[in-house]
């Protein structure tokens, strides 16, 4: 009887716990869209982090620079893991959680959205990885070895914290493993390309990527924010399909605003882009 009971319990656990392959098969369009947004946003952040690590590596050596980067990534990994466990244990009203996350995504996405529009309009200089690399090298030449290590650690940590915030925000309402996996996949791609080239990734269209990701984040933020406050069925009768026209609306509106605010070439006074 004991072995029979244990066998039944094991079968029940296997029936309840879906495999990761099955979970991927059952992801909705909104979940795939969220995972893609995390991947692209993470890639942008990791590219900026790699530029800093590369500059440090050429100053104090690859071993110490990658050690600093690995230490920062370990902190981010712990944060993602601990937050995931905490969110899984939380038993709160999903509508309230989505409303709060929606508002956060609106604020987060708006920052990238406005910067991208200003760059398209010619009011802010495009982000230039080569210029950032040169500026970091110049600063490192005046720094000690420990200071250089700290620059690499802080650079990766600050960029990684933005990735962590996105994983938490999109992961809790979509799929936390998929969101975290997308961030890790983006990191692996950037590391692979970066180590192959061993040069700043200047050909990555950062402004275009940031604009696309900002539109996606604002779309999810609007969808969840209003859905959590008013009620998803009441405000979005089309369901997840509403995300598509929200994305199109933000993308179109941003381009129109950039065109209307465009500065003539003769009168431009550009602010340096971050």
MOVENUR-V670133 format. One line per field, one symbol per residue. ss: DSSP state (~ for helix, > for strand, _ for the rest). psi: psi as a letter, one per 30 degrees, with the letter a starting at -180 (. if undefined). burial: I if it has 9 or more other C-alpha atoms within 8 Angstrom, else O. A space follows every 10 residues. Layout:
# MOVENUR-V670133
ss: ???
psi: ???
burial: ???
This chain:
# MOVENUR-V670133
ss: _~~~~~~~~~ ~~~~~~___~ ~~~~~___~~ ~~~~~~~~~~ ~~~~~~~~~~ ~~~~~~~~~~ _~~~~~~~~~ ~~~~~~~~~~ ~~~~~~~~~_ ___~~~~~~~ ~~~~~~~~~~ ~~~~~~~~~~ ___>____~~ ~~~~~~~~~~ ____~~~~~~ ~~~~~~~~~~ ~~~~~~~~~~ ~~~__~~~~~ ~~~~~~~~~~ ~~~~~~~___ _____~~~~~ ~~~~~~~~~~ ~~~~~~~~~~ ~~~~~___~~ ~~~~~~~~~~ ~~~~~~~~~~ ____~~~___ >___
psi: eeeeeeeeee eeeeeejlle eeeefgklee eeeeeeeeee eeeeeeeeee eeeeeeefeg leeeefeeee eeeeeeeeee eeeeeeeefk ilkeeeeeee eeeeeeeeee eeeeeeeeee fgfkkkkjee eeeeeeeeee fglleeeeee eeeeeeeeee eeeeeeeeee eefdjeeeee eeeeeeeeee eeeefeehlk iffkieeeee eeeeeeeeee eeeeeeeeee keeefiffbf ffeefeeeee eeeeeeeeee gkkkefgkjk kkk.
burial: OOOOOOOOOO OOOOOOOOOO OOIOOOOOOI IIOIIIIIII IIIIIIIIII IIIIIIIOII IIOIIIOIIO IIIOIIOOII OOIIOOOOOO OOOOIIIIII IIIIIIOIII OIIOIIIIII IIIIIOIOIO OIIIOIIOOI OOOOOOOIII IIIIIIIOII IIIIOIIIII IIOIIIOIII OIIOIIIOII IOOIOOOOOI IOOOOOIOII IIIIIIIIII IIIIIIIIIO IIOOIIOOOO OIIOOIIOOI IOOIIOIIIO OIIOOOOIOO OOIO
